Amino acid sequence: MADTRETDQQLDERLRKGDEQALAGLFSEQRERLWRIVNFRLDDRLRGRIDPDDVLQEAYLAAVQRLAHYSDGTYTVPFLWLRAILKQTLIDLHRRHVGAQRRAVDRDVALDATPYAQASATSMAITLIGNLTSPSQAAARAEMVSTVEKAMTTMDAIDREVLALRHFEELSNSEVAEVLGIEQKAASIRYVRAVRRLKEILAAVSGLDSSGG
């Protein structure tokens, strides 16, 4: 059977024409991936208060509203445009729920602390430990998360973000470079460096195998 899926170019052309069916199809196809991004990026203070599915619904409505301006962007693939809208939705939710009075305090860890949505060392640690520990190790999990979190904060912020985009969001090297506005070679170098540092961090945590990163 022939592959009837649209290419990014075909989808891009339909979105440029304001085709809402194309947008609905793109969102449906990428929903699981977008959900993982929300679950990974959501501010710790908002977990339990905001359902990732509600975030996705809000992001979809925002995408519909902004579809007329799709052609104004410079994204090479439609998914990156959709991801950018999701990122802005998370930023808006953070501002709405955390409040302007906390903005100065939160600046080091907030989603909008930099031009890109900076990965939280906490969320990365929780995800890594969650993937690498079994239920029988639950008692030591909190200590492991704390240890890895502290170590992750010693990484260069952009290196940590490159690692998050490649390892957790599964973006390609060229997509990472586009999201961060850096050269592909620089993105590749930073990723290799970040992976090396991550393996060192995990190897230093008792009970964790560095090969798991």
N, C-alpha and C positions, 0 to 999 in steps of 0.2 A: 504493500500500500504506500502510495506517495505521501511524503511529509507535507501537510497542508498548513503548517504553522507559518505565520508571517515572519519575515525578516525584520530586523530593527529598522531598516530603511523604509520598508512598506508601512510599518506601524507609524514611523515618524511622519510620513506623508499624510496619513489619515488624521493624525493628531493635529498637524498643521492646518488641516481643513476644519478643525473643530468637531471631529467625529466623536460623539460621546460613547458610541458603542465600542469604538476602538479603545477608549479610556477604560470603560468597564471591563473589557476583555483583558487589558494589561493589568489592571488592578487585581482581577480574579486570579490571573496566572501567577502574579507575584505576591499574593496575599500572605502565604505562609512565610515567605522570606521577609516581608515587611513586618509581620507579627514578631519574628525573632529579633528584628532591629528594635522594635518598641520595647520588648521585654528586656533587651540588653541595655538600651539607652535611658529608660525611664528613671527619673530621679528617685533615689531611695526613699525620700520623704513622701513620694506620691504613690509608692507601691501599697496596694491594699485600699487605696482611695480611688484609683483610676483603673479601669479595666482596659487592657491592651486592645480589645475589640472595639471599645468606644473611641480609642485614639485613632484606630484605623478608619472608623466611620467618619470621624471629623476630618481626617486627612483626605478621604475620598471626596467629601463635599467641597473641601477647599480646592481639590484638583479640578473638580467640575467648574467651579467659579473662575479658576485661573486658566482654563483650557484655551480661552480666546487669546491668551498671551503666551501660549506655548512656543510659538514661533519666534518670540523675542529672546528666548534663551539660547545658550550656546552648547547645550549638552549633546554629546556625541551619540548617546543611546537613551531611549525614552525612560528606562528604569532610573537613571540618575536624576532626571527631572522629577519623577515621582518620589524618589528618595529625598530630594531637596524639600519638597512640600511636606513630607512626613517629618523631616527634621525641624522645619519651621513650626509645624503643629506642636511638636514636643516643647519647643522653646516657648510658644504662646501659652501652653498649659502650665509650664513651670512658672511663668510670670503671673499667670492668673491665680494659681493656687498657693505659691510660696509668698508672693506679694512683693511690691516695690520696696518695702522697708527692709527686706532681707537681701536685696540685690547686691549691695556693696559687700556684705559678708559672704554671699554665695559666689562671688565672682571667680574664685579659684577653681570651683568645681561645677559651676552651672553650665548648661548646654551651650549657652551663647558666650562663654568666656573668651572664645577665640573666633576667628572667621569660620572655622569648622566646628562641628559638634564634638567637642573633646570627650574622649572615652573616660569614664570614671574608673579609677584604680579599684574602687570597691566592687563595681559590677564585673570587672574583668576577673578579680580574685574570686568572687562568688561563683562565676561561671566556670572558671578553671577548676576550682576545688570541687564544685558540684559534679564535674565530669570525671574527676580523678579519684573520688572517694566512694566507698561503698557504705551501705547503711550501718554496718558493723563499726565503721570508723566515725560515726556521727559525733561522738563525744569530743573527738579531737578536731572536728571540722571548724568550729569557730576560731580556735587558736591558729589553725592553718590559714584560714581566710585573712585573719589579722596580719599574720606574718607575710603572706604574699602581697597583701594590699600595701603594706609599708614598703616592701621591696619594689613594687611596681611604681610607686611615687618617685623612686630614684631614677627612673628612666626618663629620657628626654621626652617632653610632652608630644612632640610630633612623631617620634619613634613609637610611642605608645599608641598614638592614633593610627599610624600606618598598620601596626599589628592588629588593632581592633578591626580596621576595615578589611584587611586581608584574611585574618584568622577567624573572626567572628561574623563579619558580614559577607565574606567570601567574594569580595570585589577583585577584579583582575588588577594587575600592576598598573595598566594604563588608566583604569577607572579610578584607582587610588590617586594617581598623579593628577587626574582631572579634578577630583573632589577637593584635593588640598592645594591645587594651583602650583604644583612643583613639576620638575622634569621627571620623566619616567625613570631615567637612570638614577636620579636622586631617591625616588621612591623605592626602587629595587635595593639600593645600598642600605637605606634606612630599614627596610624590612629584614634583610639578612642580619643586620646589627641587632634589631629588636628580638628576633628569634633566638639569636645567640644569648642575649641577655636573659630572655625568658627561661631558657633551658638552665642557665646558671641559677636563676631564682628558684625554680622548681627543684633542682638538685640539692639546694641548700635546705629545703624544707623536709624534715624527717618524714619518711614514709611515702614520699613522692618520687616517682621515676622520671628523670629529666626527659626521657624519650616520649613521654606522654604529651609534651607540649608541641 
